[in-house]
C-alpha cells in the first residue's frame, strides 16, 4: 500500500516498556478522583464524619478492608459502612495514606493514629508511630509510653520503654507518672536486678516517696516494698540514721526483721556467705554505661595513688579521689557499689592493706587488712564476697 511503512526486524525481536511512574501517576489520579467524588463506591461513617473512597484502593492497602470487601460479609455488598472504635481524624489520615503513601506522625496525632493503624493492619504506619514514640522517650513520659505500648501490643516499643525506665530510674522516680503507678508495677521495678541506681538509697527514697504520695492508702504496702529494697547494700549509718528513724518502717514488725538482717550483714562480715539472700546481691544494670577505673600504678620513677574513671555514656575520663596509700601491682574488684583496692606495692614493701571507694561520696576509706602481704595478686568478687589469691609477698610467690 502506498504510504505504508514496512518494518524489517529480526524474528522474535521485541521491546519491553516499563514505566516507573505508572503506579505513582495512577494513585495520584485516583486520589484526585476521590477528592472530586468520582467513581467512589464506599462511604465510611465514623462518628459524624463521612469519608468517601474506592474499595479496591482500601482493600489493596489494608488487610482489614480486604477481608471486609472480598469475603462473604454484608459490607462487601454495601456502599455505606459504619466503623466503631476508631478516631475519625485518624481514619481520614489513613485513607489518605492509602492513596498517597504519605502521612505525618507527631505529638498531636500519634495516640489516635497508632491504634487506628493497628486496627486497619497498616503495619508501616504503626511502625512509624512506634519509632516516633521511641524518639520521644523522656523520664517524664517513659512510663506512659510503656503503658501505651503494652495496651496496643507494641512489643519492641514496650521493651525499649521498659529498658529506658530501668536505666533512668532515679529521674523517673521523681515524676508524677511514677507516683501514680499501681503497686504491682512499683514492685516490678524496685525488685529488678537491672535497675540502674548509683546507690540503693535511691531505691529506698523512691519507695518512700511513692508511699507518702497517698500515705493513708499505701502505708499497708510498706513491708512488701521494703522486701524489694536491698537494705544490706545500704551503709550502716544510713540504716541507723534514716531507715530505723522512719516511722513508716519502724512500726512494721516485718520491716524490723529486714533492718536487723541488713545490720547483721554489716556487723558480721565473716558470715556474709551464710547471710546472703537476693537482697544482698548487687543490681546488674543492663545497658548502663559502666565506669572503668584506672587505679594507682607506677613507673620507674614513682608509685601512684591517684585514680581516674571512664564513663562510656559520656565517653570521658575524669579524675576521682586518690587512694590514701600509693599502690602499684594492686588488685581491684567491685562489690556492690564500692570499688576495692587490695594489696599492691608502695615502692618500699608489699601491702596487706585494703581500701574501698564510694562513687557517691567520692571518698576512699580503709577496710580490714588481709592476713598476708600481696602484690601482683588476683582479686575477684563473687556473691558479695571479695577473694584475693596468689601474688608476691616480697620474698616468694604465693599459691593461696
Secondary structure, 3 states (H helix, E strand, C coil): CCCCCCCCCCCCCCCCCCCCCHHHHHHHHHHHHHHHCCCCCEEEEECCEEEEECHHHHHHHCHHHHHHHHCCCHHHHCCEEECCCCCHHHHHHHHHHHHHCCCCCCCCCHHHHHHHHHHHCCHHHHHHHHHHHHHCCCCCCHHHHHHHHHHCCCHHHHHHHHHHHHHCHHHHCCCHHHHCCCHHHHHHHHCCCCCCCCCHHHHHHHHHHHHHHCHHHHHHHHHHHHCCCCHHHCCHHHHHHHHCCCHHHHCCHHHHHHHHHHHHHHHCHHHHHHHCCHHHCCCCCCCCCCEEEEECCECCCCECCCEEEEECCCCEEEEECCCCCCCECCEEEEECCEEEEECCECCCCEECCEEEEECCCCEEEEECCCCCCEECCEEEEECCEEEEECCECCCCECCC
